[in-house]
């Protein structure tokens, strides 16, 4: 059994179950739960096509959709879609050629979302939204079918977070990204708090530290992280719980050379220096790296951070070195 204080206990045993969380949010689908209402500030322009009743059962700690740089035509999967507000916002952004799938395990929430989806589709003039019953640990979506996975204060509710990140990786296309709003604790949550069903449902007891969250993501083969701390949500037993927006990418397979040469790259800033793959890149200084590594730096999301110096033509096209 993992001890949640060790920093590796993201799958630690606890008395809280999936059914506990589902029961908690089934009640929230019927009547507004004040303890779940975080200060999410939606742009009024994002809500103009959405029935006002949706806001009454919308819970979260951020608005990941309007921070996802979503492009028209992209495919979006929203985990723990609840009453559907983030899906409805995304549906307008991706447009007629895009598609949005909301996934939730609570039938009452899905019922509300599907009811309001009809009105949203009429207001938009097209229907690109689907809601599916499912779990974060077994997303009912095909492999490599999704451009963006979003989630609004839901990952912390899972008791199997490593499996959640593996599933997100599975459904994303190469180069796809997750944009997750979630509650992050400033220190590991003790086991006695993790066993508290009420605090778990309030997005407190299941929170990861920032290191735990990033480590889970890295183990699932995500990279290119960006983080934004939004606000302090709660202080419980001396532990601070913050709302974060976290983004990371699924790598694009890079065709490797059989005998790669060397290429110089220059880090463009804004930091004075960054370390990547144990190599230091001072801003504005040319650093020689393996050619295959340079291909990674020349792909999203690093392309805007690094300038690749064209090495010119190779002395020979002979591939005999690979023999």
C-alpha positions as CSV (number, residue, x, y, z in Angstrom):
1,X,0.0,0.0,0.0
2,X,1.3,3.4,-0.9
3,X,1.5,6.1,1.7
4,X,0.0,9.3,0.3
5,X,2.7,11.3,2.2
6,X,5.5,9.8,0.2
7,X,4.7,11.7,-3.0
8,X,4.2,8.4,-4.9
9,X,0.9,7.5,-3.4
10,X,-1.4,8.9,-6.1
11,X,-3.1,5.4,-6.2
12,X,-3.2,5.1,-2.5
13,X,-6.0,3.0,-1.0
14,X,-8.7,5.0,0.6
15,X,-12.3,4.4,1.8
16,X,-13.8,6.6,-0.8
17,X,-15.1,4.8,-3.9
18,X,-16.4,5.8,-7.3
19,X,-19.9,5.2,-6.1
20,X,-19.4,7.7,-3.3
21,X,-18.4,10.4,-5.9
22,X,-21.3,9.5,-8.2
23,X,-23.8,9.7,-5.4
24,X,-22.4,13.1,-4.3
25,X,-22.7,14.5,-7.8
26,X,-26.1,13.0,-8.5
27,X,-27.4,15.2,-5.7
28,X,-25.5,18.2,-7.3
29,X,-27.3,17.6,-10.6
30,X,-30.7,18.2,-8.9
31,X,-29.9,21.2,-6.7
32,X,-27.0,23.7,-6.6
33,X,-24.4,22.6,-4.1
34,X,-22.8,25.8,-2.7
35,X,-19.7,23.9,-1.5
36,X,-18.8,23.0,-5.1
37,X,-19.2,26.5,-6.5
38,X,-15.8,27.8,-7.3
39,X,-15.3,31.4,-8.7
40,X,-15.3,30.5,-12.4
41,X,-15.5,33.6,-14.5
42,X,-16.9,32.7,-17.9
43,X,-16.8,35.3,-20.8
44,X,-20.4,36.3,-21.4
45,X,-19.8,36.0,-25.1
46,X,-19.1,32.2,-24.5
47,X,-22.5,31.8,-22.9
48,X,-24.8,33.6,-25.3
49,X,-26.0,30.3,-26.9
50,X,-26.4,28.4,-23.6
51,X,-29.6,28.1,-21.5
52,X,-29.3,29.9,-18.2
53,X,-30.3,26.8,-16.3
54,X,-27.0,25.2,-17.2
55,X,-25.1,27.6,-15.0
56,X,-27.1,26.5,-11.9
57,X,-25.6,23.0,-12.0
58,X,-22.1,23.9,-13.4
59,X,-19.2,23.2,-11.0
60,X,-15.5,23.6,-11.5
61,X,-12.4,25.5,-10.6
62,X,-11.5,27.1,-13.9
63,X,-12.5,27.3,-17.6
64,X,-10.1,25.1,-19.5
65,X,-11.9,25.4,-22.9
66,X,-11.3,29.1,-23.5
67,X,-7.6,28.6,-22.6
68,X,-7.0,25.7,-24.9
69,X,-6.3,27.6,-28.1
70,X,-9.0,25.4,-29.7
71,X,-9.2,25.8,-33.5
72,X,-12.3,25.4,-35.7
73,X,-12.6,21.8,-36.8
74,X,-10.9,20.2,-33.9
75,X,-12.2,17.3,-31.9
76,X,-12.7,17.8,-28.1
77,X,-13.3,15.4,-25.3
78,X,-14.4,16.9,-22.0
79,X,-14.0,14.5,-19.0
80,X,-16.5,14.8,-16.2
81,X,-18.7,17.0,-18.4
82,X,-21.4,17.4,-15.8
83,X,-24.1,19.7,-16.9
84,X,-22.3,20.3,-20.2
85,X,-21.2,24.0,-20.0
86,X,-17.7,23.4,-21.2
87,X,-18.9,21.2,-24.0
88,X,-21.4,23.9,-25.1
89,X,-18.7,26.5,-25.1
90,X,-16.3,24.2,-27.1
91,X,-19.1,23.4,-29.6
92,X,-19.3,27.0,-30.7
93,X,-15.5,27.4,-31.0
94,X,-14.9,24.2,-33.1
95,X,-17.8,25.1,-35.3
96,X,-19.8,22.9,-37.7
97,X,-16.7,20.9,-38.8
98,X,-15.6,20.1,-35.3
99,X,-17.0,17.8,-32.7
100,X,-17.3,17.7,-28.9
101,X,-17.8,14.6,-26.7
102,X,-18.7,15.0,-23.1
103,X,-18.0,12.0,-20.8
104,X,-19.6,11.6,-17.3
105,X,-20.4,8.7,-15.0
106,X,-23.5,10.4,-13.4
107,X,-26.7,9.6,-15.3
108,X,-28.6,12.6,-13.8
109,X,-25.9,15.0,-15.0
110,X,-25.9,13.3,-18.5
111,X,-29.7,13.7,-18.6
112,X,-29.5,17.4,-17.9
113,X,-26.7,17.9,-20.4
114,X,-28.5,16.0,-23.2
115,X,-31.7,18.0,-22.5
116,X,-29.9,21.3,-22.9
117,X,-27.8,20.1,-25.8
118,X,-30.9,20.2,-28.0
119,X,-31.4,23.9,-27.3
120,X,-27.7,24.7,-27.8
121,X,-27.7,23.0,-31.2
122,X,-30.8,24.9,-32.3
123,X,-29.1,28.2,-31.2
124,X,-25.9,27.3,-33.0
125,X,-27.7,26.0,-36.1
126,X,-25.8,22.7,-36.1
127,X,-25.3,19.7,-33.9
128,X,-21.7,18.7,-33.1
129,X,-22.2,17.6,-29.4
130,X,-22.5,14.1,-28.0
131,X,-22.6,13.0,-24.3
132,X,-21.5,9.5,-23.3
133,X,-21.7,7.6,-20.1
134,X,-18.2,6.5,-19.0
135,X,-15.4,6.8,-16.6
136,X,-12.1,8.7,-16.5
137,X,-10.3,5.5,-16.2
138,X,-12.0,3.9,-19.3
139,X,-12.8,6.8,-21.7
140,X,-15.4,5.6,-24.3
141,X,-13.5,7.1,-27.2
142,X,-11.4,5.5,-29.9
143,X,-7.6,5.5,-29.9
144,X,-5.9,8.6,-31.2
145,X,-9.1,10.2,-32.2
146,X,-9.0,13.5,-30.2
147,X,-7.2,16.8,-30.6
148,X,-7.8,18.2,-27.1
149,X,-8.9,16.6,-23.8
150,X,-10.3,19.1,-21.3
151,X,-11.4,18.6,-17.7
152,X,-12.7,21.0,-15.2
153,X,-12.0,20.0,-11.6
154,X,-12.5,16.3,-12.1
155,X,-9.2,14.5,-12.2
156,X,-8.9,15.0,-8.4
157,X,-12.1,13.0,-8.0
158,X,-10.6,9.8,-9.4
159,X,-8.9,7.2,-7.1
160,X,-6.9,5.8,-10.0
161,X,-5.2,8.9,-11.4
162,X,-2.3,7.1,-13.2
163,X,-4.9,5.2,-15.2
164,X,-6.7,8.4,-16.1
165,X,-3.5,9.9,-17.6
166,X,-2.9,6.7,-19.5
167,X,-6.4,6.9,-20.9
168,X,-6.0,10.5,-21.9
169,X,-2.8,9.6,-23.7
170,X,-4.6,6.7,-25.5
171,X,-7.4,8.9,-27.0
172,X,-5.2,11.8,-28.0
173,X,-3.8,12.1,-31.5
174,X,0.0,12.5,-31.7
175,X,0.7,16.1,-31.0
176,X,-2.7,16.4,-29.2
177,X,-2.9,18.1,-25.8
178,X,-4.7,18.1,-22.5
179,X,-5.9,21.3,-20.8
180,X,-7.0,20.6,-17.3
181,X,-8.3,22.8,-14.6
182,X,-7.9,21.2,-11.3
183,X,-7.2,21.6,-7.6
184,X,-3.6,21.2,-6.5
185,X,-2.4,21.0,-2.9
186,X,0.7,22.6,-1.6
187,X,1.6,19.5,0.3
188,X,0.6,15.8,0.2
189,X,-2.9,15.2,1.6
190,X,-2.7,12.8,4.7
191,X,-4.6,9.5,4.5
192,X,-7.2,10.5,7.1
193,X,-8.3,13.3,4.9
194,X,-8.3,11.1,1.8
195,X,-10.8,8.9,3.6
196,X,-13.2,11.8,4.1
197,X,-16.0,11.3,1.6
198,X,-17.4,14.9,2.0
199,X,-14.0,16.5,1.4
200,X,-13.3,14.2,-1.5
201,X,-16.5,15.3,-3.2
202,X,-15.6,18.9,-2.6
203,X,-12.4,18.4,-4.7
204,X,-10.1,18.6,-1.6
205,X,-9.1,15.2,-0.4
206,X,-8.3,13.7,-3.8
207,X,-6.0,16.6,-4.8
208,X,-2.4,15.9,-6.0
209,X,0.6,18.1,-5.3
210,X,2.0,19.8,-8.4
211,X,5.0,17.3,-8.4
212,X,2.6,14.4,-8.1
213,X,0.4,15.7,-11.0
214,X,3.4,16.3,-13.3
215,X,5.0,12.9,-12.4
216,X,1.7,11.1,-13.2
217,X,1.6,12.9,-16.6
218,X,5.2,12.2,-17.4
219,X,4.8,8.5,-16.6
220,X,2.0,8.5,-19.2
221,X,4.5,10.0,-21.7
222,X,3.3,13.7,-21.8
223,X,5.7,16.6,-22.2
224,X,5.7,20.3,-22.9
225,X,4.1,21.4,-19.7
226,X,2.7,24.8,-19.0
227,X,1.2,25.8,-15.6
228,X,-0.9,28.7,-14.4
229,X,-1.9,29.1,-10.8
230,X,-5.3,30.8,-10.7
231,X,-6.3,31.3,-7.1
232,X,-6.4,29.9,-3.6
233,X,-9.5,27.7,-3.3
234,X,-9.5,26.5,0.3
235,X,-7.3,26.0,3.3
236,X,-8.1,22.8,5.2
237,X,-6.1,21.6,8.2
238,X,-3.2,23.9,7.2
239,X,-3.0,22.6,3.6
240,X,-3.6,25.1,0.9
241,X,-5.6,24.0,-2.2
242,X,-5.1,26.1,-5.3
243,X,-6.8,26.1,-8.7
244,X,-4.4,25.5,-11.6
245,X,-4.7,25.3,-15.3
246,X,-2.2,22.6,-16.6
247,X,-1.4,21.8,-20.2
248,X,0.8,19.1,-21.7
249,X,1.2,17.3,-25.1
250,X,1.4,13.8,-26.5
251,X,4.6,13.5,-28.4
252,X,4.7,13.3,-32.2
253,X,6.7,10.3,-33.3
254,X,10.0,11.6,-34.7
255,X,11.7,9.6,-37.5
256,X,15.2,9.0,-36.2
257,X,18.3,8.9,-38.2
258,X,20.4,5.7,-38.3
259,X,23.5,7.8,-37.7
260,X,22.4,11.3,-36.6
261,X,24.8,14.2,-36.8
262,X,24.9,17.3,-34.7
263,X,22.8,20.4,-35.0
264,X,23.0,23.8,-33.2
265,X,19.9,25.2,-31.6
266,X,19.3,28.5,-29.8
267,X,16.8,29.0,-27.0
268,X,14.8,32.2,-27.7
269,X,13.6,32.9,-24.1
270,X,11.9,34.3,-22.2
271,X,13.8,32.7,-19.3
272,X,17.5,33.3,-18.9
273,X,18.2,29.5,-19.1
274,X,16.2,26.3,-19.3
275,X,17.2,22.7,-18.8
276,X,15.7,20.0,-21.1
277,X,16.8,16.4,-21.2
278,X,19.6,17.4,-18.8
279,X,21.0,19.9,-21.3
280,X,21.2,23.6,-20.4
281,X,20.1,26.1,-22.9
282,X,21.1,29.7,-22.0
283,X,18.9,32.3,-23.9
284,X,20.5,33.4,-27.1
285,X,23.4,30.9,-27.0
286,X,23.9,28.2,-29.7
287,X,24.0,24.7,-28.2
288,X,25.0,21.6,-30.2
289,X,22.6,18.7,-29.8
290,X,21.9,15.4,-31.5
291,X,20.1,15.8,-34.8
292,X,17.1,13.7,-33.6
293,X,16.8,15.8,-30.5
294,X,16.8,18.9,-32.7
295,X,13.8,17.4,-34.5
296,X,11.9,17.3,-31.2
297,X,12.8,20.9,-30.4
298,X,11.6,21.8,-33.9
299,X,8.1,20.3,-33.2
300,X,5.2,21.6,-31.2
301,X,5.1,22.8,-28.5
302,X,8.8,23.7,-28.5
303,X,9.1,25.2,-32.0
304,X,8.4,28.8,-30.8
305,X,11.0,28.5,-28.1
306,X,14.0,27.2,-30.1
307,X,15.6,28.4,-33.4
308,X,17.2,25.5,-35.3
309,X,20.4,26.5,-37.2
310,X,20.5,25.0,-40.6
311,X,23.6,22.8,-40.7
312,X,23.7,23.0,-44.5
313,X,24.1,20.0,-46.8
314,X,25.9,17.0,-45.4
315,X,29.2,16.2,-46.9
316,X,27.9,12.9,-48.2
317,X,24.6,11.2,-48.8
318,X,26.3,7.9,-48.3
319,X,24.5,5.9,-45.5
320,X,27.2,3.4,-45.2
321,X,27.8,4.5,-41.6
322,X,24.6,2.6,-40.8
323,X,25.9,-0.6,-42.1
